[in-house]
Amino acid sequence: MSDVQRSGGFTLLELIITIVVLAIVAAYAVPSFQQTVMNNRLASQINEASSLISYARGEAAKLQNGVVTVCASADSASCSGAGTWETGWVVFRDVDADRTIDAGVDQLLKVSGPLAGDNTFRIRGLTSNGGNFIQFASNGFPVPPAGSSAAGTIMICDSRGADWARAIVVGVAGQVRLARNTDGTAPLNGNDTNGDGNDDDITCP
């Protein structure tokens, strides 16, 4: 009498059940992972921007004359003149405060490249001319151009919009604090840059 040996392995039914279970798990895990990646990216970018502003303010305090200018840049070497900071930005000592890096006179201090994830970077307040620059005087205070407030808000947004945006609130004395929505609405709690007594809305392109 010969012995009958059975080979091990999955049956077709077991394979189908396994695939269905994996599909269900992936359907829940992938969106959650994507949210985590997006949240971490926003946090990293807003922390970098905050450090940059603090750095510019500190460098300005070392100056005898002139200002430190922070501006949007598309080539990592000059101000773009645009309010779209997601293309990158530069920090430089600006002796004549003309927002131009004059060879042999001004000094480029720091460069940041484009934002990842197609995120946007905008400024409200702090400046005029479409929010394309910030300047700090030797006392560490932001320099308010004519018709503009010295206080303001820097906002970084991703594809989820204003409710998920991160922000930096810059006070009239140049002090910064990180802020974000905590109540599920677009107004940023405690952020009143125009002095009207109402919290400003975060706006995303």
Secondary structure, DSSP 8 states (H G I E B T S, - for coil): -----------HHHHHHHHHHHHHHHHHHHHHHHHHHHHHHHHHHHHHHHHHHHHHHHHHTT-SSSEEEEEE-SSSSS---SS-GGG-EEEEEETT-SSS--TTTSEEEEEE---STT-EEEEEES-STTT-EEEE-TTS-B---TT--S-EEEEEE-TT-GGG-EEEEE-TTS-EEEEE-SSSSSB-TT--SSSSSS--B----
